[in-house]
Amino acid sequence: SQQRLTEMQTTRWEKQQPMGIGWKTLEIGDSQCVYHGGADPGYVSYLIAEPKQRLGVILMTNAAPSPERIESLGNDIMLELLTT
């Protein structure tokens, strides 16, 4: 049914299961962000967005830093954007 499809596509901002339609959710300050990242040998990418304020950060590299470092950098940049 249409109701069932809508329920499956609705992102829920729950701390217990921070995921919706392949996007993970993250609170930065008072803002609700969505993010997703990935890596293959020699490549790392990360995207974080704050939909209500129409802000986003995309990082892509062909170096080999750890995905966690790129995620942390993206989150730090988003925090800076949200607080300035």
Phi and psi in radians as a Rosetta constraint file:
Dihedral C 1 N 2 CA 2 C 2 CIRCULARHARMONIC -1.095 0.35
Dihedral N 2 CA 2 C 2 N 3 CIRCULARHARMONIC -0.667 0.35
Dihedral C 2 N 3 CA 3 C 3 CIRCULARHARMONIC -1.067 0.35
Dihedral N 3 CA 3 C 3 N 4 CIRCULARHARMONIC -0.752 0.35
Dihedral C 3 N 4 CA 4 C 4 CIRCULARHARMONIC -1.116 0.35
Dihedral N 4 CA 4 C 4 N 5 CIRCULARHARMONIC -0.739 0.35
Dihedral C 4 N 5 CA 5 C 5 CIRCULARHARMONIC -1.094 0.35
Dihedral N 5 CA 5 C 5 N 6 CIRCULARHARMONIC -0.745 0.35
Dihedral C 5 N 6 CA 6 C 6 CIRCULARHARMONIC -1.093 0.35
Dihedral N 6 CA 6 C 6 N 7 CIRCULARHARMONIC -0.731 0.35
Dihedral C 6 N 7 CA 7 C 7 CIRCULARHARMONIC -1.065 0.35
Dihedral N 7 CA 7 C 7 N 8 CIRCULARHARMONIC -0.702 0.35
Dihedral C 7 N 8 CA 8 C 8 CIRCULARHARMONIC -1.206 0.35
Dihedral N 8 CA 8 C 8 N 9 CIRCULARHARMONIC -0.443 0.35
Dihedral C 8 N 9 CA 9 C 9 CIRCULARHARMONIC -1.703 0.35
Dihedral N 9 CA 9 C 9 N 10 CIRCULARHARMONIC 0.012 0.35
Dihedral C 9 N 10 CA 10 C 10 CIRCULARHARMONIC -1.543 0.35
Dihedral N 10 CA 10 C 10 N 11 CIRCULARHARMONIC 2.162 0.35
Dihedral C 10 N 11 CA 11 C 11 CIRCULARHARMONIC -1.338 0.35
Dihedral N 11 CA 11 C 11 N 12 CIRCULARHARMONIC 2.259 0.35
Dihedral C 11 N 12 CA 12 C 12 CIRCULARHARMONIC -1.855 0.35
Dihedral N 12 CA 12 C 12 N 13 CIRCULARHARMONIC 2.276 0.35
Dihedral C 12 N 13 CA 13 C 13 CIRCULARHARMONIC -1.555 0.35
Dihedral N 13 CA 13 C 13 N 14 CIRCULARHARMONIC 1.325 0.35
Dihedral C 13 N 14 CA 14 C 14 CIRCULARHARMONIC -1.983 0.35
Dihedral N 14 CA 14 C 14 N 15 CIRCULARHARMONIC 2.350 0.35
Dihedral C 14 N 15 CA 15 C 15 CIRCULARHARMONIC -1.221 0.35
Dihedral N 15 CA 15 C 15 N 16 CIRCULARHARMONIC -0.473 0.35
Dihedral C 15 N 16 CA 16 C 16 CIRCULARHARMONIC -1.273 0.35
Dihedral N 16 CA 16 C 16 N 17 CIRCULARHARMONIC -0.598 0.35
Dihedral C 16 N 17 CA 17 C 17 CIRCULARHARMONIC -2.396 0.35
Dihedral N 17 CA 17 C 17 N 18 CIRCULARHARMONIC 1.326 0.35
Dihedral C 17 N 18 CA 18 C 18 CIRCULARHARMONIC -1.361 0.35
Dihedral N 18 CA 18 C 18 N 19 CIRCULARHARMONIC 1.245 0.35
Dihedral C 18 N 19 CA 19 C 19 CIRCULARHARMONIC -2.653 0.35
Dihedral N 19 CA 19 C 19 N 20 CIRCULARHARMONIC 2.494 0.35
Dihedral C 19 N 20 CA 20 C 20 CIRCULARHARMONIC -2.789 0.35
Dihedral N 20 CA 20 C 20 N 21 CIRCULARHARMONIC 2.101 0.35
Dihedral C 20 N 21 CA 21 C 21 CIRCULARHARMONIC 0.917 0.35
Dihedral N 21 CA 21 C 21 N 22 CIRCULARHARMONIC 0.746 0.35
Dihedral C 21 N 22 CA 22 C 22 CIRCULARHARMONIC 1.435 0.35
Dihedral N 22 CA 22 C 22 N 23 CIRCULARHARMONIC -0.107 0.35
Dihedral C 22 N 23 CA 23 C 23 CIRCULARHARMONIC -1.749 0.35
Dihedral N 23 CA 23 C 23 N 24 CIRCULARHARMONIC 2.405 0.35
Dihedral C 23 N 24 CA 24 C 24 CIRCULARHARMONIC -1.575 0.35
Dihedral N 24 CA 24 C 24 N 25 CIRCULARHARMONIC 2.688 0.35
Dihedral C 24 N 25 CA 25 C 25 CIRCULARHARMONIC -1.975 0.35
Dihedral N 25 CA 25 C 25 N 26 CIRCULARHARMONIC 2.617 0.35
Dihedral C 25 N 26 CA 26 C 26 CIRCULARHARMONIC -2.633 0.35
Dihedral N 26 CA 26 C 26 N 27 CIRCULARHARMONIC 2.324 0.35
Dihedral C 26 N 27 CA 27 C 27 CIRCULARHARMONIC -1.582 0.35
Dihedral N 27 CA 27 C 27 N 28 CIRCULARHARMONIC 2.215 0.35
Dihedral C 27 N 28 CA 28 C 28 CIRCULARHARMONIC -2.131 0.35
Dihedral N 28 CA 28 C 28 N 29 CIRCULARHARMONIC 1.898 0.35
Dihedral C 28 N 29 CA 29 C 29 CIRCULARHARMONIC 1.097 0.35
Dihedral N 29 CA 29 C 29 N 30 CIRCULARHARMONIC -2.204 0.35
Dihedral C 29 N 30 CA 30 C 30 CIRCULARHARMONIC -1.654 0.35
Dihedral N 30 CA 30 C 30 N 31 CIRCULARHARMONIC 0.095 0.35
Dihedral C 30 N 31 CA 31 C 31 CIRCULARHARMONIC -1.750 0.35
Dihedral N 31 CA 31 C 31 N 32 CIRCULARHARMONIC 2.517 0.35
Dihedral C 31 N 32 CA 32 C 32 CIRCULARHARMONIC -1.734 0.35
Dihedral N 32 CA 32 C 32 N 33 CIRCULARHARMONIC 2.015 0.35
Dihedral C 32 N 33 CA 33 C 33 CIRCULARHARMONIC -1.920 0.35
Dihedral N 33 CA 33 C 33 N 34 CIRCULARHARMONIC 2.751 0.35
Dihedral C 33 N 34 CA 34 C 34 CIRCULARHARMONIC -2.104 0.35
Dihedral N 34 CA 34 C 34 N 35 CIRCULARHARMONIC 2.564 0.35
Dihedral C 34 N 35 CA 35 C 35 CIRCULARHARMONIC -2.626 0.35
Dihedral N 35 CA 35 C 35 N 36 CIRCULARHARMONIC 2.812 0.35
Dihedral C 35 N 36 CA 36 C 36 CIRCULARHARMONIC -2.786 0.35
Dihedral N 36 CA 36 C 36 N 37 CIRCULARHARMONIC 2.487 0.35
Dihedral C 36 N 37 CA 37 C 37 CIRCULARHARMONIC -2.506 0.35
Dihedral N 37 CA 37 C 37 N 38 CIRCULARHARMONIC 2.964 0.35
Dihedral C 37 N 38 CA 38 C 38 CIRCULARHARMONIC -2.852 0.35
Dihedral N 38 CA 38 C 38 N 39 CIRCULARHARMONIC 2.906 0.35
Dihedral C 38 N 39 CA 39 C 39 CIRCULARHARMONIC -2.689 0.35
Dihedral N 39 CA 39 C 39 N 40 CIRCULARHARMONIC 2.546 0.35
Dihedral C 39 N 40 CA 40 C 40 CIRCULARHARMONIC -2.290 0.35
Dihedral N 40 CA 40 C 40 N 41 CIRCULARHARMONIC 2.839 0.35
Dihedral C 40 N 41 CA 41 C 41 CIRCULARHARMONIC -0.901 0.35
Dihedral N 41 CA 41 C 41 N 42 CIRCULARHARMONIC 2.085 0.35
Dihedral C 41 N 42 CA 42 C 42 CIRCULARHARMONIC 1.542 0.35
Dihedral N 42 CA 42 C 42 N 43 CIRCULARHARMONIC -0.040 0.35
Dihedral C 42 N 43 CA 43 C 43 CIRCULARHARMONIC -2.418 0.35
Dihedral N 43 CA 43 C 43 N 44 CIRCULARHARMONIC 2.449 0.35
Dihedral C 43 N 44 CA 44 C 44 CIRCULARHARMONIC -2.462 0.35
Dihedral N 44 CA 44 C 44 N 45 CIRCULARHARMONIC 2.425 0.35
Dihedral C 44 N 45 CA 45 C 45 CIRCULARHARMONIC -2.408 0.35
Dihedral N 45 CA 45 C 45 N 46 CIRCULARHARMONIC 2.703 0.35
Dihedral C 45 N 46 CA 46 C 46 CIRCULARHARMONIC -2.722 0.35
Dihedral N 46 CA 46 C 46 N 47 CIRCULARHARMONIC 2.400 0.35
Dihedral C 46 N 47 CA 47 C 47 CIRCULARHARMONIC -2.320 0.35
Dihedral N 47 CA 47 C 47 N 48 CIRCULARHARMONIC 2.310 0.35
Dihedral C 47 N 48 CA 48 C 48 CIRCULARHARMONIC -2.332 0.35
Dihedral N 48 CA 48 C 48 N 49 CIRCULARHARMONIC 2.423 0.35
Dihedral C 48 N 49 CA 49 C 49 CIRCULARHARMONIC -2.422 0.35
Dihedral N 49 CA 49 C 49 N 50 CIRCULARHARMONIC 2.601 0.35
Dihedral C 49 N 50 CA 50 C 50 CIRCULARHARMONIC -2.054 0.35
Dihedral N 50 CA 50 C 50 N 51 CIRCULARHARMONIC 1.664 0.35
Dihedral C 50 N 51 CA 51 C 51 CIRCULARHARMONIC -1.030 0.35
Dihedral N 51 CA 51 C 51 N 52 CIRCULARHARMONIC -0.702 0.35
Dihedral C 51 N 52 CA 52 C 52 CIRCULARHARMONIC -1.109 0.35
Dihedral N 52 CA 52 C 52 N 53 CIRCULARHARMONIC -0.633 0.35
Dihedral C 52 N 53 CA 53 C 53 CIRCULARHARMONIC -1.675 0.35
Dihedral N 53 CA 53 C 53 N 54 CIRCULARHARMONIC 0.008 0.35
Dihedral C 53 N 54 CA 54 C 54 CIRCULARHARMONIC 0.989 0.35
Dihedral N 54 CA 54 C 54 N 55 CIRCULARHARMONIC 0.796 0.35
Dihedral C 54 N 55 CA 55 C 55 CIRCULARHARMONIC -1.969 0.35
Dihedral N 55 CA 55 C 55 N 56 CIRCULARHARMONIC 2.568 0.35
Dihedral C 55 N 56 CA 56 C 56 CIRCULARHARMONIC -2.724 0.35
Dihedral N 56 CA 56 C 56 N 57 CIRCULARHARMONIC 2.689 0.35
Dihedral C 56 N 57 CA 57 C 57 CIRCULARHARMONIC -2.314 0.35
Dihedral N 57 CA 57 C 57 N 58 CIRCULARHARMONIC 2.275 0.35
Dihedral C 57 N 58 CA 58 C 58 CIRCULARHARMONIC -2.187 0.35
Dihedral N 58 CA 58 C 58 N 59 CIRCULARHARMONIC 2.218 0.35
Dihedral C 58 N 59 CA 59 C 59 CIRCULARHARMONIC -2.121 0.35
Dihedral N 59 CA 59 C 59 N 60 CIRCULARHARMONIC 2.296 0.35
Dihedral C 59 N 60 CA 60 C 60 CIRCULARHARMONIC -2.402 0.35
Dihedral N 60 CA 60 C 60 N 61 CIRCULARHARMONIC 2.393 0.35
Dihedral C 60 N 61 CA 61 C 61 CIRCULARHARMONIC -2.500 0.35
Dihedral N 61 CA 61 C 61 N 62 CIRCULARHARMONIC 2.585 0.35
Dihedral C 61 N 62 CA 62 C 62 CIRCULARHARMONIC -1.859 0.35
Dihedral N 62 CA 62 C 62 N 63 CIRCULARHARMONIC 0.382 0.35
Dihedral C 62 N 63 CA 63 C 63 CIRCULARHARMONIC -1.652 0.35
Dihedral N 63 CA 63 C 63 N 64 CIRCULARHARMONIC -3.019 0.35
Dihedral C 63 N 64 CA 64 C 64 CIRCULARHARMONIC -2.130 0.35
Dihedral N 64 CA 64 C 64 N 65 CIRCULARHARMONIC 0.780 0.35
Dihedral C 64 N 65 CA 65 C 65 CIRCULARHARMONIC -1.251 0.35
Dihedral N 65 CA 65 C 65 N 66 CIRCULARHARMONIC 2.861 0.35
Dihedral C 65 N 66 CA 66 C 66 CIRCULARHARMONIC -1.220 0.35
Dihedral N 66 CA 66 C 66 N 67 CIRCULARHARMONIC 2.530 0.35
Dihedral C 66 N 67 CA 67 C 67 CIRCULARHARMONIC -0.988 0.35
Dihedral N 67 CA 67 C 67 N 68 CIRCULARHARMONIC -0.563 0.35
Dihedral C 67 N 68 CA 68 C 68 CIRCULARHARMONIC -1.121 0.35
Dihedral N 68 CA 68 C 68 N 69 CIRCULARHARMONIC -0.639 0.35
Dihedral C 68 N 69 CA 69 C 69 CIRCULARHARMONIC -1.179 0.35
Dihedral N 69 CA 69 C 69 N 70 CIRCULARHARMONIC -0.699 0.35
Dihedral C 69 N 70 CA 70 C 70 CIRCULARHARMONIC -1.180 0.35
Dihedral N 70 CA 70 C 70 N 71 CIRCULARHARMONIC -0.730 0.35
Dihedral C 70 N 71 CA 71 C 71 CIRCULARHARMONIC -1.065 0.35
Dihedral N 71 CA 71 C 71 N 72 CIRCULARHARMONIC -0.786 0.35
Dihedral C 71 N 72 CA 72 C 72 CIRCULARHARMONIC -1.083 0.35
Dihedral N 72 CA 72 C 72 N 73 CIRCULARHARMONIC -0.737 0.35
Dihedral C 72 N 73 CA 73 C 73 CIRCULARHARMONIC -1.089 0.35
Dihedral N 73 CA 73 C 73 N 74 CIRCULARHARMONIC -0.790 0.35
Dihedral C 73 N 74 CA 74 C 74 CIRCULARHARMONIC -1.058 0.35
Dihedral N 74 CA 74 C 74 N 75 CIRCULARHARMONIC -0.735 0.35
Dihedral C 74 N 75 CA 75 C 75 CIRCULARHARMONIC -1.159 0.35
Dihedral N 75 CA 75 C 75 N 76 CIRCULARHARMONIC -0.683 0.35
Dihedral C 75 N 76 CA 76 C 76 CIRCULARHARMONIC -1.117 0.35
Dihedral N 76 CA 76 C 76 N 77 CIRCULARHARMONIC -0.721 0.35
Dihedral C 76 N 77 CA 77 C 77 CIRCULARHARMONIC -1.124 0.35
Dihedral N 77 CA 77 C 77 N 78 CIRCULARHARMONIC -0.753 0.35
Dihedral C 77 N 78 CA 78 C 78 CIRCULARHARMONIC -1.085 0.35
Dihedral N 78 CA 78 C 78 N 79 CIRCULARHARMONIC -0.751 0.35
Dihedral C 78 N 79 CA 79 C 79 CIRCULARHARMONIC -1.016 0.35
Dihedral N 79 CA 79 C 79 N 80 CIRCULARHARMONIC -0.761 0.35
Dihedral C 79 N 80 CA 80 C 80 CIRCULARHARMONIC -1.074 0.35
Dihedral N 80 CA 80 C 80 N 81 CIRCULARHARMONIC -0.756 0.35
Dihedral C 80 N 81 CA 81 C 81 CIRCULARHARMONIC -1.107 0.35
Dihedral N 81 CA 81 C 81 N 82 CIRCULARHARMONIC -0.672 0.35
Dihedral C 81 N 82 CA 82 C 82 CIRCULARHARMONIC -1.299 0.35
Dihedral N 82 CA 82 C 82 N 83 CIRCULARHARMONIC -0.386 0.35
Dihedral C 82 N 83 CA 83 C 83 CIRCULARHARMONIC -1.862 0.35
Dihedral N 83 CA 83 C 83 N 84 CIRCULARHARMONIC 0.094 0.35
